[in-house]
Amino acid sequence: MADFKIVISDPEAPKKENIIRVKIVGDPEIEYTEKHKEGFELPIIKVNKSLIEKLDAVHGVITVRMKKPDSGERIKITGKAVADENIPENEVHVNMELLVNKTGTNEIEGEAFRARAWQIRINDERTRRLIGLKIGDTFDGELVGLRNVKLEIRGGADNSGFPMRPDIMGGVKKRVLLSGPPGFHPRRKGERRRKMVRGNTITDDIVQINTVIRYQ
C-alpha cells in the first residue's frame, strides 16, 4: 500500500491574514494519539468559537506560532480548531505533551492565524483513489477531511526526493535536460543541466503530493 504525505495550501489565507495574540496553554486532557504524532491526523487545538470566526478559519485549520523561551526559535503548531466555549477568547489549548516537547514549557505567549498550509498522511485504501492522477487533476477534499472543496495536484516528489514535472508524461523516472524548476534552479542565465526527475503521474513510488485548494 502506498504511503502519501498530502501537502495542502490555502491560497486565500495570506490575502485574509488576521493574526491575533493569544496565550497557548498545555492541556493534558486533550487527546494526542499515535495518529496525531505520525501525521495521520492534525493535532487538536481547542479555542473559543469566536476566535475561529475572527480568524476566518473556514476550513477549521489554524496555526499557532510562538518563540521557544531558551533560544528564541520560532515554533509552529498547525491543527484542527475545535470550539470550546469554556476557553477564554484570548487563549488556545493544545495537548500538554505536544506543547512541552515543542517549547519546554506548558504555557507560553504566541499568536494564532488561519493556516496557510498543512499536511496529512494517508496509507490506507484512500491511496488507490490517487494512483494514476496527474499534475493538474483534482480530487475531492473529503479524502483528507476537507468538505465541499476540490484539491488540485500541483506536484510532488518520490521516495528519493526527485520532483514530479508536469512536462514529463507518465509515472516514469528519467534524467532530462532542464533549464528551470522543478528539479533545477539555474544560477546563471541560460544554464541547463541534466537532472533526475519524475513524470507527472502519481505512482506507488511518490511519497509527497503537493495540492492547492480550488476556489470557484
KACORWO-V640641 format. One record per pair of residues at least 12 apart in sequence whose C-alpha atoms are under 10 Angstrom apart, sorted by the first residue. I is the first residue (numbers start at 1). J is the second residue. D is the distance in whole Angstrom. If there is no record, write none. Layout:
I_J_D / I_J_D
This chain:
1_122_10 / 1_123_6 / 1_124_7 / 1_125_8 / 1_126_10 / 1_127_8 / 1_128_8 / 1_204_8 / 2_122_8 / 2_123_6 / 2_124_8 / 2_125_9 / 2_126_9 / 2_127_6 / 2_128_8 / 2_130_10 / 2_131_9 / 2_203_8 / 2_204_5 / 2_205_7 / 2_206_8 / 2_207_8 / 3_121_7 / 3_122_6 / 3_123_4 / 3_124_8 / 3_126_10 / 3_127_7 / 3_159_10 / 3_204_8 / 3_205_9 / 3_206_8 / 3_207_6 / 3_208_9 / 4_119_10 / 4_120_8 / 4_121_6 / 4_122_5 / 4_123_6 / 4_124_9 / 4_126_10 / 4_127_7 / 4_130_9 / 4_156_10 / 4_158_10 / 4_204_9 / 4_205_9 / 4_206_7 / 4_207_5 / 4_208_6 / 4_209_7 / 5_39_8 / 5_40_9 / 5_119_7 / 5_120_6 / 5_121_4 / 5_122_7 / 5_123_9 / 5_156_9 / 5_157_10 / 5_206_9 / 5_207_6 / 5_208_5 / 5_209_6 / 5_210_8 / 6_118_8 / 6_119_5 / 6_120_5 / 6_121_6 / 6_122_8 / 6_144_8 / 6_153_10 / 6_156_9 / 6_207_9 / 6_208_6 / 6_209_5 / 6_210_6 / 6_211_7 / 7_117_7 / 7_118_6 / 7_119_4 / 7_120_7 / 7_121_9 / 7_153_10 / 7_154_10 / 7_155_10 / 7_156_9 / 7_208_7 / 7_209_6 / 7_210_5 / 7_211_6 / 7_212_8 / 8_115_10 / 8_116_8 / 8_117_5 / 8_118_5 / 8_119_6 / 8_120_8 / 8_141_10 / 8_144_9 / 8_151_8 / 8_152_9 / 8_153_9 / 8_209_9 / 8_210_6 / 8_211_5 / 8_212_6 / 8_213_7 / 9_115_9 / 9_116_6 / 9_117_4 / 9_118_7 / 9_119_9 / 9_151_9 / 9_152_10 / 9_210_8 / 9_211_6 / 9_212_5 / 9_213_6 / 9_214_10 / 10_59_9 / 10_114_9 / 10_115_8 / 10_116_5 / 10_117_6 / 10_118_9 / 10_151_10 / 10_211_9 / 10_212_6 / 10_213_6 / 10_214_8 / 10_215_9 / 11_116_7 / 11_117_9 / 11_212_7 / 11_213_7 / 11_214_8 / 11_215_9 / 12_114_10 / 12_116_8 / 12_213_9 / 12_214_10 / 12_215_9 / 13_55_10 / 13_56_9 / 13_57_9 / 13_58_10 / 13_113_9 / 13_114_6 / 13_115_7 / 13_116_5 / 13_117_9 / 14_113_10 / 14_114_9 / 14_115_9 / 14_116_7 / 15_116_10 / 16_55_9 / 16_56_8 / 16_57_10 / 16_113_10 / 16_114_8 / 17_55_8 / 17_56_9 / 17_113_7 / 17_114_7 / 17_115_9 / 17_116_9 / 18_54_8 / 18_55_6 / 18_56_8 / 18_57_10 / 18_111_10 / 18_112_8 / 18_113_6 / 18_114_7 / 19_54_9 / 19_55_7 / 19_63_10 / 19_64_9 / 19_65_10 / 19_110_10 / 19_111_6 / 19_112_6 / 19_113_5 / 19_114_8 / 20_51_9 / 20_54_9 / 20_55_8 / 20_64_9 / 20_90_8 / 20_110_9 / 20_111_5 / 20_112_5 / 20_113_7 / 20_114_10 / 21_64_9 / 21_65_10 / 21_66_10 / 21_90_7 / 21_91_9 / 21_109_8 / 21_110_6 / 21_111_4 / 21_112_6 / 21_113_9 / 22_51_10 / 22_64_9 / 22_65_9 / 22_66_10 / 22_88_10 / 22_89_8 / 22_90_5 / 22_91_5 / 22_92_7 / 22_108_9 / 22_109_6 / 22_110_5 / 22_111_5 / 22_112_7 / 23_64_10 / 23_66_10 / 23_88_10 / 23_89_10 / 23_90_6 / 23_91_5 / 23_92_6 / 23_93_8 / 23_107_7 / 23_108_6 / 23_109_5 / 23_110_6 / 23_111_8 / 23_112_9 / 24_45_10 / 24_47_10 / 24_64_8 / 24_65_9 / 24_66_8 / 24_90_9 / 24_91_6 / 24_92_5 / 24_93_6 / 24_94_7 / 24_99_8 / 24_106_8 / 24_107_6 / 24_108_5 / 24_109_6 / 24_110_6 / 24_111_8 / 24_112_9 / 25_46_10 / 25_91_7 / 25_92_6 / 25_93_5 / 25_94_6 / 25_95_8 / 25_96_8 / 25_99_8 / 25_100_10 / 25_105_9 / 25_106_6 / 25_107_5 / 25_108_7 / 25_109_9 / 26_92_9 / 26_93_6 / 26_94_5 / 26_95_5 / 26_96_4 / 26_97_7 / 26_98_8 / 26_99_6 / 26_100_8 / 26_105_8 / 26_106_5 / 26_107_6 / 26_108_9 / 27_45_10 / 27_46_9 / 27_92_10 / 27_93_6 / 27_94_6 / 27_95_5 / 27_96_5 / 27_97_8 / 27_98_9 / 27_99_9 / 27_106_8 / 27_107_9 / 28_93_10 / 28_94_8 / 28_95_6 / 28_96_5 / 28_97_7 / 28_98_9 / 28_106_10 / 29_93_10 / 29_94_9 / 29_95_7 / 29_96_8 / 30_43_9 / 30_44_7 / 30_45_8 / 30_46_8 / 30_93_8 / 30_94_7 / 30_95_5 / 30_96_8 / 30_97_10 / 31_43_8 / 31_44_7 / 31_45_10 / 31_94_9 / 31_95_7 / 31_96_10 / 32_44_8 / 32_94_9 / 32_95_6 / 32_96_9 / 32_97_8 / 32_98_8 / 35_121_9 / 36_79_10 / 36_98_10 / 36_120_10 / 36_121_10 / 37_98_9 / 38_120_9 / 38_121_8 / 39_119_8 / 39_120_6 / 39_121_5 / 39_122_9 / 40_119_9 / 40_120_6 / 40_121_5 / 40_122_6 / 40_123_9 / 40_144_9 / 41_79_9 / 41_80_9 / 41_119_9 / 41_120_6 / 41_121_8 / 41_122_9 / 41_144_9 / 41_145_9 / 42_61_9 / 42_77_9 / 42_78_7 / 42_79_5 / 42_80_6 / 42_81_9 / 42_118_9 / 42_119_8 / 42_120_7 / 42_121_10 / 43_61_10 / 43_77_8 / 43_78_7 / 43_79_5 / 43_80_6 / 43_81_9 / 43_94_8 / 43_95_8 / 43_98_9 / 44_61_9 / 44_62_10 / 44_77_10 / 44_78_9 / 44_79_6 / 44_80_5 / 44_81_6 / 44_82_7 / 44_93_8 / 44_94_6 / 44_95_7 / 45_60_10 / 45_61_9 / 45_62_8 / 45_63_9 / 45_64_9 / 45_77_9 / 45_78_8 / 45_79_6 / 45_80_6 / 45_81_5 / 45_82_6 / 45_83_9 / 45_84_10 / 45_92_7 / 45_93_6 / 45_94_5 / 45_95_8 / 46_79_9 / 46_80_8 / 46_81_6 / 46_82_5 / 46_83_6 / 46_84_6 / 46_85_9 / 46_86_10 / 46_87_8 / 46_91_9 / 46_92_6 / 46_93_5 / 46_94_6 / 46_95_9 / 47_80_10 / 47_81_7 / 47_82_6 / 47_83_5 / 47_84_6 / 47_85_8 / 47_86_9 / 47_87_6 / 47_88_8 / 47_89_7 / 47_90_9 / 47_91_7 / 47_92_5 / 47_93_7 / 47_94_9 / 48_81_9 / 48_82_8 / 48_83_5 / 48_84_5 / 48_85_5 / 48_86_7 / 48_87_5 / 48_88_6 / 48_89_5 / 48_90_8 / 48_91_8 / 48_92_8 / 48_93_10 / 49_81_9 / 49_82_8 / 49_83_5 / 49_84_7 / 49_85_7 / 49_86_10 / 49_87_9 / 49_88_10 / 49_89_8 / 50_83_9 / 50_84_10 / 50_85_9 / 50_88_10 / 50_89_7 / 50_90_10 / 51_81_10 / 51_83_9 / 51_88_9 / 51_89_6 / 51_90_8 / 51_91_9 / 51_92_9 / 51_112_9 / 51_113_10 / 52_81_7 / 52_82_9 / 52_83_8 / 52_89_10 / 52_112_10 / 52_113_9 / 52_114_9 / 54_113_9 / 54_114_9 / 55_112_8 / 55_113_6 / 55_114_6 / 55_115_9 / 56_113_9 / 56_114_7 / 57_80_10 / 57_81_8 / 57_113_8 / 57_114_5 / 57_115_8 / 58_114_8 / 59_80_9 / 59_81_9 / 59_114_9 / 59_115_9 / 59_145_9 / 59_146_7 / 59_147_8 / 59_148_10 / 59_149_9 / 60_79_8 / 60_80_6 / 60_81_5 / 60_82_8 / 60_83_10 / 60_114_8 / 60_115_9 / 60_146_9 / 61_78_7 / 61_79_6 / 61_80_5 / 61_81_6 / 61_82_9 / 61_113_9 / 61_114_7 / 61_115_6 / 61_116_9 / 61_117_9 / 61_118_8 / 61_146_10 / 62_77_8 / 62_78_6 / 62_79_6 / 62_80_7 / 62_81_6 / 62_112_7 / 62_113_6 / 62_114_5 / 62_115_4 / 62_116_8 / 62_117_9 / 62_118_9 / 63_76_7 / 63_77_6 / 63_78_4 / 63_79_6 / 63_80_9 / 63_81_9 / 63_111_8 / 63_112_6 / 63_113_6 / 63_114_6 / 63_115_5 / 63_116_8 / 63_117_9 / 63_118_9 / 64_76_6 / 64_77_5 / 64_78_6 / 64_79_8 / 64_92_8 / 64_94_10 / 64_109_10 / 64_110_7 / 64_111_6 / 64_112_4 / 64_113_7 / 64_114_9 / 64_115_9 / 65_77_7 / 65_78_9 / 65_109_9 / 65_110_6 / 65_111_5 / 65_112_6 / 65_113_8 / 66_102_10 / 66_103_8 / 66_108_7 / 66_109_7 / 66_110_4 / 66_111_7 / 66_112_9 / 67_102_10 / 67_103_8 / 67_108_8 / 67_109_8 / 67_110_7 / 67_111_10 / 68_102_8 / 68_103_5 / 68_104_8 / 68_105_9 / 68_108_9 / 69_103_7 / 69_104_8 / 69_105_8 / 69_108_9 / 69_109_10 / 70_103_9 / 70_104_9 / 71_103_10 / 72_103_10 / 73_103_9 / 74_102_10 / 74_103_9 / 74_110_10 / 75_99_10 / 75_102_7 / 75_103_8 / 75_110_10 / 76_102_9 / 76_103_10 / 76_110_10 / 76_111_10 / 76_112_10 / 77_94_9 / 77_98_9 / 77_99_9 / 77_102_9 / 77_112_10 / 77_115_10 / 77_118_10 / 78_112_10 / 78_113_10 / 78_114_9 / 78_115_7 / 78_116_9 / 78_117_8 / 78_118_7 / 78_119_9 / 79_94_9 / 79_115_8 / 79_118_8 / 79_119_10 / 80_115_10 / 81_93_10 / 81_94_10 / 81_114_10 / 90_111_10 / 90_112_10 / 91_109_9 / 91_110_9 / 91_111_10 / 91_112_9 / 92_110_10 / 92_111_9 / 92_112_8 / 93_107_9 / 94_106_9 / 94_107_10 / 117_211_10 / 117_212_9 / 117_213_10 / 119_144_9 / 119_208_10 / 119_209_10 / 119_210_9 / 119_211_10 / 120_144_7 / 120_145_9 / 121_144_9 / 121_207_9 / 121_208_9 / 121_209_10 / 122_143_9 / 122_144_8 / 122_207_10 / 126_143_7 / 126_144_9 / 127_143_9 / 127_203_10 / 127_204_9 / 128_203_10 / 128_204_9 / 129_143_9 / 130_143_10 / 130_153_10 / 130_201_9 / 130_202_7 / 130_203_8 / 130_204_10 / 130_209_10 / 131_171_10 / 131_201_8 / 131_202_5 / 131_203_5 / 131_204_7 / 131_206_9 / 132_170_9 / 132_171_8 / 132_200_9 / 132_201_6 / 132_202_5 / 132_203_6 / 132_204_9 / 133_153_8 / 133_170_10 / 133_171_10 / 133_200_8 / 133_201_6 / 133_202_6 / 133_203_9 / 134_152_10 / 134_153_7 / 134_154_9 / 134_155_9 / 134_164_10 / 134_165_10 / 134_166_8 / 134_169_9 / 134_170_8 / 134_171_9 / 134_199_9 / 134_200_5 / 134_201_4 / 134_202_6 / 134_203_10 / 135_152_8 / 135_153_5 / 135_154_5 / 135_155_6 / 135_156_9 / 135_164_8 / 135_165_8 / 135_166_6 / 135_167_9 / 135_169_10 / 135_199_9 / 135_200_5 / 135_201_7 / 135_202_8 / 135_209_9 / 135_210_9 / 135_211_9 / 136_151_10 / 136_152_6 / 136_153_5 / 136_154_6 / 136_155_8 / 136_166_8 / 136_200_9 / 136_201_10 / 136_211_9 / 137_150_10 / 137_151_8 / 137_152_6 / 137_153_6 / 137_154_8 / 137_201_10 / 137_211_10 / 138_150_6 / 138_151_5 / 138_152_4 / 138_153_6 / 138_154_9 / 138_211_9 / 138_212_9 / 138_213_9 / 138_214_9 / 139_151_5 / 139_152_7 / 139_153_8 / 139_211_10 / 140_152_9 / 141_213_8 / 141_214_10 / 146_213_10 / 149_213_7 / 149_214_7 / 149_215_7 / 149_216_9 / 150_211_10 / 150_212_8 / 150_213_6 / 150_214_5 / 150_215_8 / 150_216_9 / 151_210_9 / 151_211_6 / 151_212_5 / 151_213_5 / 151_214_6 / 151_215_9 / 152_210_8 / 152_211_5 / 152_212_5 / 152_213_6 / 152_214_6 / 153_200_10 / 153_202_10 / 153_209_7 / 153_210_6 / 153_211_5 / 153_212_7 / 153_213_9 / 154_166_8 / 154_200_9 / 154_209_8 / 154_210_5 / 154_211_5 / 154_212_7 / 155_182_9 / 155_198_10 / 155_199_10 / 155_200_8 / 155_201_9 / 155_202_9 / 155_208_8 / 155_209_6 / 155_210_5 / 155_211_7 / 155_212_10 / 156_182_10 / 156_198_9 / 156_199_10 / 156_200_9 / 156_201_10 / 156_202_8 / 156_206_7 / 156_207_8 / 156_208_5 / 156_209_4 / 156_210_5 / 156_211_9 / 157_183_10 / 157_197_9 / 157_198_7 / 157_199_10 / 157_202_9 / 157_205_9 / 157_206_6 / 157_207_6 / 157_208_5 / 157_209_7 / 157_210_9 / 158_173_9 / 158_197_9 / 158_198_7 / 158_202_9 / 158_203_9 / 158_204_9 / 158_205_6 / 158_206_4 / 158_207_5 / 158_208_7 / 158_209_9 / 159_204_10 / 159_205_6 / 159_206_6 / 159_207_6 / 159_208_8 / 160_197_10 / 160_205_9 / 160_206_9 / 160_207_9 / 161_183_10 / 161_196_10 / 161_197_9 / 161_198_10 / 161_206_9 / 161_207_9 / 161_208_9 / 162_174_10 / 162_182_9 / 162_183_7 / 162_195_9 / 162_196_6 / 162_197_5 / 162_198_6 / 162_199_10 / 162_206_9 / 163_181_9 / 163_182_6 / 163_183_6 / 163_184_10 / 163_196_8 / 163_197_5 / 163_198_6 / 163_199_8 / 163_200_9 / 163_206_9 / 163_208_9 / 163_209_10 / 164_182_7 / 164_183_8 / 164_196_10 / 164_197_6 / 164_198_4 / 164_199_5 / 164_200_6 / 164_201_8 / 164_202_9 / 164_206_9 / 164_208_10 / 164_209_9 / 164_210_10 / 165_181_9 / 165_182_6 / 165_183_8 / 165_197_7 / 165_198_6 / 165_199_6 / 165_200_5 / 165_201_9 / 166_182_9 / 166_198_9 / 166_199_7 / 166_200_5 / 166_201_8 / 167_198_10 / 167_199_7 / 167_200_7 / 168_197_9 / 168_198_7 / 168_199_5 / 168_200_6 / 168_201_9 / 169_198_9 / 169_199_5 / 169_200_6 / 169_201_7 / 170_198_8 / 170_199_5 / 170_200_6 / 170_201_5 / 170_202_8 / 170_203_9 / 171_198_7 / 171_199_5 / 171_200_6 / 171_201_5 / 171_202_6 / 171_203_6 / 171_204_9 / 171_205_9 / 171_206_9 / 172_197_8 / 172_198_6 / 172_199_5 / 172_200_8 / 172_201_8 / 172_202_10 / 172_203_9 / 173_196_7 / 173_197_6 / 173_198_5 / 173_199_6 / 173_200_10 / 173_205_10 / 174_194_10 / 174_195_8 / 174_196_5 / 174_197_6 / 174_198_7 / 174_199_8 / 175_193_10 / 175_194_6 / 175_195_5 / 175_196_4 / 175_197_6 / 175_198_9 / 176_193_8 / 176_194_5 / 176_195_6 / 176_196_6 / 176_197_7 / 176_198_10 / 177_192_6 / 177_193_5 / 177_194_4 / 177_195_6 / 177_196_9 / 177_197_10 / 178_191_9 / 178_192_5 / 178_193_5 / 178_194_6 / 178_195_7 / 178_196_10 / 178_197_10 / 179_191_6 / 179_192_4 / 179_193_7 / 179_194_9 / 179_195_10 / 180_192_8 / 180_193_9 / 182_197_9 / 183_195_7 / 183_196_8 / 183_197_6 / 183_198_9 / 184_196_10 / 184_197_10
